[in-house]
Structures are given as structure tokens and as C-alpha cells.
Amino acid sequence: MSGDDLSTEAAPPDVRHLFEAYRGSLPPEGRPDLAGAFSFGDTPALADTLADLVCVGEKTATAEAKWTVEAAGEPLPEPGDHWVVLDGDGEPRCVIRTERVEVVPFVDVTPDHAAAEGESDGSLASWRLAHVRYYQRTLPEGRSFDPEMPVVCERFRVVYRA
């Protein structure tokens, strides 16, 4: 996952509106800050598909190459972070809360994590195939896919829908 690290005030109006609606549904002492807003994937069509899967609860995990996160100068997600998920047009769809983060070599991503990503047939084999292709497209310059490369495996849950 990659996104913009935003304060709620600095977020675009539509993102701010959705996040403030979520915050308003919580007790004043339990209102979180916005970690950022982002879309999954690297194309608008993929962002739409993955946002749909998140919103219906089929996608509850993601895995980004740690090298990509580092190259973007972003911090790793942390449990308790709240994010606004955008579709392929940049429209906010839902708010998710990071539940767990683990950095593991690509080859050590588990079948359970692959299934939680909610894509394709849910198997580890299909997850690996799709993610090798994704990482080959998105790794920063000077990096190439390596089965031992670190992957940020994140689990999340939807806490508010648009």
C-alpha cells in the first residue's frame, strides 16, 4: 500500500468529508488521525477492482514491496493507522484500519495471507504469479524482483464505508 501521509486538514475535501464522517461516528476520546489516502494497484482499473473487494470485505490484506515504500519516503504502516481507500478515479470509498503489519521475504508470504488478499482464486500460487508481475512493474529504479526481497504484509479491516 502506498499513499499520501496527510493530516485530516490537508486532505482533499472529499477524503476529509468521508474521514470526518467516520470520526464523527466515534466517541470524542477515541477519534483517530488520518494516516493517508491511497488506491490499491497501479492502474485505475485495478484500483477499482481492489477497492470493490475491500468494500465488500473480500480483501482484508495487502503486500507491498518494502523497497517501494522506502523509495517513496513513506513510513511503514502501523497497527491502528487509519486510511481512506480511493478508487481508480481518486474517489474515496471507505476507511480501513491497519490491524497487523509484518515484513517477510516474498517466499515466506503465507497461504493465509494470500487468501486474505481476496484476489483471483485465493491460492498462494496465483498470488505469487500476480505479485511477481506487479512488483516487476512497480519496483523502484535499480531494483528487480527477488524471491528474498522484503514484503510488507498488512492486515486491515473496513471501519467505515462511503
Secondary structure, DSSP 8 states (H G I E B T S, - for coil): ---EE--TTTS-HHHHHHHHHHHHTS-GGG-----EEE-SSSSHHHHHHHHHHHHTTS--EEEEEHHHHHHTT-----TT-EEEEE-TTS-EEEEEEEEEEEEEEGGG--HHHHHHTT-TTS-HHHHHHHHHHHHHHHS-TT----TTSEEEEEEEEEEEE-
